[in-house]
Amino acid sequence: MRSPFFSGVIYIVLGITFTIFAIQQVIIDDWGFLVYALLIFATFDIGAGFRLIGLHFRLKHNKKK
């Protein structure tokens, strides 16, 4: 099983990648459904990434006690 920290980093990288694709799509062909979908996916991925990284640090803190 992967650590929550590693999974969180992967989710954040995916979110950044989706954001870059959305920016490129806006430059090429204005705002459309694809841009909104990419930004929604990016938002969910970045949020999940931060939650997983937070979980990692909470587990690490609880393990010390």
KOLNULO-428062 format. One record per residue: x, y, z of N, C-alpha, C, O, CB in turn. Coordinates in pm, 1 decimal, padded with zeros to 6 digits, always signed. Last residue first. Glycine has a CB too. Layout:
<atoms>
+----------+----------+----------+----------+----------+----------+----------+----------+----------+----------+----------+----------+----------+----------+----------+
|     n.c1 |     n.c2 |     n.c3 |    ca.c1 |    ca.c2 |    ca.c3 |     c.c1 |     c.c2 |     c.c3 |     o.c1 |     o.c2 |     o.c3 |    cb.c1 |    cb.c2 |    cb.c3 |
+----------+----------+----------+----------+----------+----------+----------+----------+----------+----------+----------+----------+----------+----------+----------+
|        X |        Y |        Z |        X |        Y |        Z |        X |        Y |        Z |        X |        Y |        Z |        X |        Y |        Z |
...
+----------+----------+----------+----------+----------+----------+----------+----------+----------+----------+----------+----------+----------+----------+----------+
</atoms>
This chain:
<atoms>
+----------+----------+----------+----------+----------+----------+----------+----------+----------+----------+----------+----------+----------+----------+----------+
|     n.c1 |     n.c2 |     n.c3 |    ca.c1 |    ca.c2 |    ca.c3 |     c.c1 |     c.c2 |     c.c3 |     o.c1 |     o.c2 |     o.c3 |    cb.c1 |    cb.c2 |    cb.c3 |
+----------+----------+----------+----------+----------+----------+----------+----------+----------+----------+----------+----------+----------+----------+----------+
| +00287.9 | +00974.1 | +01952.4 | +00228.6 | +00979.4 | +02088.7 | +00222.4 | +00845.4 | +02150.9 | +00175.9 | +00832.0 | +02264.1 | +00089.8 | +01038.3 | +02085.9 |
| +00372.1 | +00918.3 | +01696.8 | +00472.5 | +00962.7 | +01793.8 | +00419.1 | +00957.2 | +01936.2 | +00495.7 | +00937.8 | +02030.6 | +00518.5 | +01104.6 | +01761.4 |
| +00139.4 | +00866.4 | +01562.5 | +00230.2 | +00753.9 | +01584.1 | +00336.4 | +00789.9 | +01688.2 | +00385.3 | +00702.4 | +01759.7 | +00297.1 | +00712.3 | +01451.4 |
| +00027.2 | +01117.8 | +01531.8 | -00035.9 | +01023.8 | +01625.2 | +00054.6 | +00905.0 | +01657.0 | +00047.4 | +00849.2 | +01766.5 | -00168.0 | +00973.6 | +01567.7 |
| +00197.4 | +01219.4 | +01332.3 | +00191.3 | +01285.0 | +01464.8 | +00132.6 | +01190.8 | +01568.9 | +00181.8 | +01184.0 | +01681.5 | +00107.0 | +01415.0 | +01458.0 |
| +00139.3 | +01048.8 | +01120.7 | +00276.6 | +01055.5 | +01171.0 | +00280.3 | +01116.9 | +01310.1 | +00356.5 | +01072.7 | +01396.0 | +00365.1 | +01136.2 | +01075.3 |
| -00129.6 | +01110.5 | +01083.0 | -00089.7 | +00974.2 | +01120.6 | +00050.5 | +00972.8 | +01179.8 | +00076.5 | +00903.2 | +01278.0 | -00096.1 | +00880.5 | +00998.8 |
| -00101.4 | +01381.8 | +01006.3 | -00178.4 | +01346.1 | +01125.7 | -00142.2 | +01206.3 | +01174.4 | -00125.7 | +01185.3 | +01294.5 | -00329.0 | +01354.4 | +01097.0 |
| +00049.4 | +01356.6 | +00771.9 | +00109.7 | +01423.4 | +00886.5 | +00032.3 | +01397.3 | +01015.8 | +00092.0 | +01391.2 | +01123.3 | +00118.1 | +01572.5 | +00860.7 |
| -00137.4 | +01214.8 | +00611.4 | -00004.0 | +01160.5 | +00636.8 | +00057.8 | +01223.6 | +00761.8 | +00111.9 | +01153.4 | +00847.1 | +00087.2 | +01183.5 | +00515.2 |
| -00347.0 | +01397.9 | +00599.9 | -00366.1 | +01269.3 | +00667.3 | -00231.4 | +01206.3 | +00702.0 | -00214.6 | +01150.8 | +00810.6 | -00448.4 | +01173.6 | +00578.9 |
| -00227.1 | +01595.8 | +00441.6 | -00265.2 | +01625.9 | +00579.9 | -00285.9 | +01499.2 | +00661.3 | -00247.1 | +01492.9 | +00777.9 | -00392.0 | +01710.1 | +00582.6 |
| -00210.9 | +01449.7 | +00206.9 | -00087.0 | +01493.8 | +00271.2 | -00114.2 | +01531.2 | +00416.8 | -00033.6 | +01501.5 | +00504.9 | -00025.4 | +01614.0 | +00195.0 |
| -00484.8 | +01419.1 | +00157.5 | -00401.3 | +01301.7 | +00180.8 | -00269.0 | +01338.7 | +00247.4 | -00220.8 | +01266.5 | +00334.7 | -00374.8 | +01229.3 | +00049.5 |
| -00563.6 | +01687.0 | +00117.3 | -00622.2 | +01608.1 | +00226.1 | -00537.2 | +01486.0 | +00259.1 | -00519.5 | +01452.9 | +00376.3 | -00763.6 | +01564.2 | +00189.3 |
| -00414.2 | +01753.7 | -00108.2 | -00386.2 | +01821.8 | +00018.7 | -00445.2 | +01746.5 | +00137.4 | -00385.4 | +01742.0 | +00244.8 | -00441.2 | +01964.2 | +00015.6 |
| -00538.4 | +01575.3 | -00292.1 | -00395.1 | +01569.1 | -00264.1 | -00360.3 | +01634.5 | -00132.1 | -00285.4 | +01578.0 | -00052.3 | -00317.1 | +01634.8 | -00375.4 |
| -00800.1 | +01664.3 | -00301.2 | -00772.5 | +01530.2 | -00248.2 | -00625.0 | +01515.7 | -00212.3 | -00590.9 | +01451.1 | -00113.2 | -00813.1 | +01421.9 | -00350.5 |
| -00752.6 | +01916.3 | -00421.1 | -00814.1 | +01905.6 | -00288.6 | -00786.4 | +01771.0 | -00223.6 | -00753.3 | +01764.0 | -00105.2 | -00963.8 | +01927.7 | -00298.4 |
| -00647.4 | +01835.9 | -00667.3 | -00564.6 | +01915.8 | -00576.3 | -00620.6 | +01909.7 | -00434.4 | -00544.6 | +01899.0 | -00338.2 | -00556.7 | +02062.6 | -00624.5 |
| -00870.5 | +01693.2 | -00772.0 | -00740.9 | +01628.5 | -00751.5 | -00653.7 | +01705.8 | -00653.3 | -00592.4 | +01645.8 | -00565.0 | -00668.1 | +01613.5 | -00884.1 |
| -01075.2 | +01886.6 | -00784.1 | -01092.1 | +01766.7 | -00702.2 | -00958.3 | +01701.1 | -00671.4 | -00934.5 | +01658.1 | -00558.6 | -01183.9 | +01667.1 | -00772.3 |
| -00952.7 | +02069.7 | -00963.3 | -00993.1 | +02111.5 | -00829.0 | -01008.0 | +01991.2 | -00736.2 | -00959.4 | +01993.2 | -00623.1 | -01124.7 | +02190.2 | -00834.9 |
| -00922.9 | +01914.3 | -01193.4 | -00804.4 | +01968.7 | -01126.1 | -00837.6 | +02009.1 | -00983.4 | -00758.5 | +01985.0 | -00892.2 | -00748.6 | +02089.4 | -01203.5 |
| -01189.8 | +01867.4 | -01261.3 | -01102.7 | +01755.1 | -01225.6 | -00980.0 | +01803.4 | -01149.7 | -00937.8 | +01740.4 | -01052.7 | -01059.8 | +01678.1 | -01351.1 |
| -01259.3 | +02133.7 | -01317.8 | -01328.6 | +02061.8 | -01209.9 | -01244.8 | +01942.3 | -01164.4 | -01230.1 | +01918.0 | -01044.6 | -01469.3 | +02014.5 | -01256.6 |
| -01092.2 | +02186.0 | -01534.3 | -01075.0 | +02262.9 | -01410.8 | -01146.5 | +02197.0 | -01292.4 | -01098.5 | +02204.2 | -01179.2 | -01127.2 | +02405.5 | -01430.1 |
| -01194.2 | +02006.5 | -01724.6 | -01055.8 | +01993.9 | -01678.5 | -01033.9 | +02068.7 | -01547.2 | -00964.2 | +02019.2 | -01458.6 | -00959.3 | +02046.4 | -01785.2 |
| -01453.7 | +02113.9 | -01754.9 | -01435.7 | +01977.7 | -01704.4 | -01293.4 | +01957.4 | -01650.9 | -01274.6 | +01898.2 | -01544.7 | -01465.9 | +01875.1 | -01815.3 |
| -01394.1 | +02366.6 | -01863.0 | -01461.9 | +02356.5 | -01733.1 | -01445.3 | +02217.4 | -01672.4 | -01425.0 | +02204.5 | -01551.6 | -01611.2 | +02389.5 | -01748.1 |
| -01278.1 | +02281.7 | -02103.6 | -01201.2 | +02361.9 | -02008.0 | -01263.6 | +02351.8 | -01869.4 | -01193.6 | +02330.9 | -01770.4 | -01194.2 | +02509.9 | -02053.4 |
| -01489.7 | +02148.4 | -02231.3 | -01368.3 | +02075.2 | -02196.7 | -01286.1 | +02150.8 | -02092.0 | -01230.4 | +02089.2 | -02001.1 | -01283.8 | +02050.4 | -02322.3 |
| -01676.5 | +02354.8 | -02282.7 | -01707.3 | +02249.4 | -02185.9 | -01581.8 | +02176.7 | -02138.7 | -01568.4 | +02146.5 | -02020.1 | -01804.7 | +02149.6 | -02246.6 |
| -01476.3 | +02655.2 | -02315.3 | -01576.2 | +02558.6 | -02358.4 | -01597.5 | +02455.0 | -02249.8 | -01543.7 | +02466.0 | -02139.6 | -01534.3 | +02491.1 | -02490.0 |
| -01317.9 | +02951.1 | -02403.7 | -01376.3 | +02872.9 | -02294.2 | -01485.3 | +02781.9 | -02348.7 | -01575.4 | +02826.8 | -02419.5 | -01433.3 | +02965.6 | -02183.8 |
| -01079.6 | +02930.1 | -02686.2 | -01169.8 | +02996.2 | -02591.8 | -01227.4 | +02898.4 | -02486.5 | -01190.7 | +02781.0 | -02481.4 | -01284.3 | +03062.8 | -02668.7 |
| -00868.8 | +02760.5 | -02806.0 | -01009.1 | +02765.3 | -02849.8 | -01102.0 | +02814.4 | -02739.7 | -01196.0 | +02743.5 | -02703.9 | -01054.1 | +02627.9 | -02896.7 |
| -00600.7 | +02810.7 | -02717.8 | -00629.5 | +02759.0 | -02851.9 | -00772.5 | +02789.4 | -02894.5 | -00795.8 | +02838.0 | -03005.2 | -00605.1 | +02608.5 | -02856.7 |
| -00626.0 | +02908.0 | -02457.3 | -00545.3 | +02982.7 | -02554.4 | -00580.0 | +02939.6 | -02696.3 | -00588.0 | +03023.5 | -02786.0 | -00394.4 | +02962.1 | -02527.5 |
| -00777.3 | +02704.4 | -02343.7 | -00833.8 | +02839.7 | -02351.2 | -00757.5 | +02922.1 | -02453.3 | -00818.1 | +02998.4 | -02528.4 | -00830.2 | +02908.9 | -02213.1 |
| -00595.2 | +02492.9 | -02358.7 | -00720.5 | +02484.0 | -02433.5 | -00785.7 | +02621.3 | -02447.3 | -00843.3 | +02651.8 | -02551.7 | -00817.1 | +02386.5 | -02365.0 |
| -00397.7 | +02577.3 | -02181.5 | -00365.5 | +02562.1 | -02323.3 | -00491.9 | +02557.0 | -02408.4 | -00494.5 | +02611.4 | -02518.8 | -00282.3 | +02435.9 | -02345.6 |
| -00546.4 | +02564.8 | -01944.9 | -00492.2 | +02693.0 | -01990.4 | -00458.6 | +02686.5 | -02138.9 | -00487.9 | +02779.8 | -02213.6 | -00366.9 | +02731.3 | -01908.9 |
| -00596.1 | +02288.2 | -01932.6 | -00707.9 | +02382.1 | -01943.5 | -00659.9 | +02518.1 | -01994.2 | -00726.1 | +02579.8 | -02077.6 | -00778.2 | +02398.0 | -01807.4 |
| -00337.0 | +02187.1 | -01902.1 | -00414.1 | +02152.3 | -02021.5 | -00530.8 | +02249.1 | -02041.1 | -00560.9 | +02287.6 | -02154.1 | -00466.1 | +02007.9 | -02011.5 |
| -00282.9 | +02297.4 | -01649.1 | -00202.4 | +02338.0 | -01764.9 | -00275.6 | +02306.4 | -01894.2 | -00277.3 | +02388.1 | -01986.3 | -00065.2 | +02268.0 | -01763.2 |
| -00472.6 | +02156.9 | -01496.4 | -00478.8 | +02302.5 | -01505.0 | -00400.2 | +02353.1 | -01625.2 | -00446.4 | +02442.7 | -01695.9 | -00425.3 | +02366.1 | -01376.3 |
| -00381.3 | +01894.4 | -01522.5 | -00513.0 | +01929.7 | -01576.2 | -00527.1 | +02080.8 | -01591.0 | -00587.1 | +02128.1 | -01687.5 | -00624.3 | +01875.0 | -01485.7 |
| -00135.3 | +01928.0 | -01383.2 | -00136.5 | +01889.4 | -01524.4 | -00270.2 | +01924.4 | -01589.2 | -00272.5 | +01978.7 | -01699.6 | -00108.3 | +01739.1 | -01539.3 |
| -00225.4 | +01982.5 | -01126.9 | -00148.0 | +02084.4 | -01197.6 | -00146.8 | +02055.9 | -01348.0 | -00156.0 | +02147.6 | -01429.6 | -00003.6 | +02090.5 | -01142.9 |
| -00350.1 | +01735.8 | -01073.2 | -00427.5 | +01859.5 | -01073.4 | -00356.2 | +01971.0 | -01147.1 | -00418.9 | +02046.2 | -01221.8 | -00456.9 | +01902.8 | -00931.9 |
| -00128.7 | +01562.8 | -01080.5 | -00237.3 | +01547.3 | -01178.3 | -00321.7 | +01674.2 | -01187.7 | -00360.3 | +01715.5 | -01297.0 | -00326.6 | +01427.6 | -01140.8 |
| +00009.3 | +01662.5 | -00857.6 | +00071.7 | +01669.3 | -00990.6 | -00034.1 | +01653.4 | -01099.8 | -00029.4 | +01723.5 | -01201.0 | +00181.1 | +01560.0 | -01005.5 |
| -00175.8 | +01595.4 | -00659.4 | -00144.3 | +01736.7 | -00684.3 | -00079.5 | +01753.3 | -00821.4 | -00110.4 | +01848.3 | -00893.4 | -00051.0 | +01792.2 | -00574.0 |
| -00171.0 | +01313.9 | -00675.1 | -00294.7 | +01386.9 | -00701.4 | -00266.8 | +01533.5 | -00731.8 | -00328.8 | +01590.1 | -00821.8 | -00389.5 | +01375.3 | -00582.3 |
| +00097.8 | +01266.7 | -00598.3 | +00050.4 | +01225.8 | -00731.7 | -00077.5 | +01301.6 | -00768.6 | -00090.6 | +01348.6 | -00881.6 | +00024.7 | +01072.3 | -00736.0 |
| +00089.2 | +01359.4 | -00335.8 | +00175.7 | +01427.2 | -00433.2 | +00131.9 | +01392.9 | -00575.5 | +00129.3 | +01479.7 | -00662.8 | +00324.2 | +01387.6 | -00411.7 |
| -00086.3 | +01170.7 | -00225.4 | -00121.0 | +01312.8 | -00227.2 | -00038.9 | +01390.4 | -00328.4 | -00091.1 | +01477.0 | -00398.6 | -00102.1 | +01373.0 | -00089.9 |
| +00062.7 | +00937.3 | -00248.0 | -00063.2 | +00949.8 | -00322.7 | -00105.1 | +01095.8 | -00333.0 | -00153.7 | +01139.7 | -00437.3 | -00174.8 | +00867.4 | -00255.5 |
| +00269.7 | +01003.3 | -00067.7 | +00298.9 | +00976.8 | -00208.7 | +00173.1 | +00991.9 | -00294.4 | +00177.6 | +01052.8 | -00401.3 | +00357.8 | +00835.6 | -00225.7 |
| +00119.3 | +01028.3 | +00172.6 | +00200.0 | +01139.9 | +00122.3 | +00227.9 | +01123.3 | -00027.2 | +00211.8 | +01217.8 | -00104.5 | +00332.8 | +01150.2 | +00200.5 |
| +00003.4 | +00781.3 | +00221.6 | -00083.7 | +00892.8 | +00184.7 | -00004.9 | +01011.1 | +00127.6 | -00056.2 | +01085.5 | +00044.0 | -00164.1 | +00938.1 | +00306.0 |
| +00193.3 | +00517.0 | +00064.5 | +00171.1 | +00609.8 | +00174.8 | +00078.1 | +00721.3 | +00129.0 | +00073.9 | +00753.0 | +00010.1 | +00305.2 | +00667.8 | +00226.4 |
| +00050.7 | +00221.8 | -00082.0 | +00127.0 | +00345.9 | -00089.1 | +00097.0 | +00433.3 | +00030.7 | -00010.2 | +00425.0 | +00090.7 | +00096.2 | +00421.3 | -00218.5 |
| +00083.9 | -00118.2 | +00000.0 | +00000.0 | +00000.0 | +00000.0 | +00088.1 | +00124.1 | +00000.0 | +00187.3 | +00131.2 | +00072.5 | -00095.2 | +00000.0 | +00121.3 |
+----------+----------+----------+----------+----------+----------+----------+----------+----------+----------+----------+----------+----------+----------+----------+
</atoms>
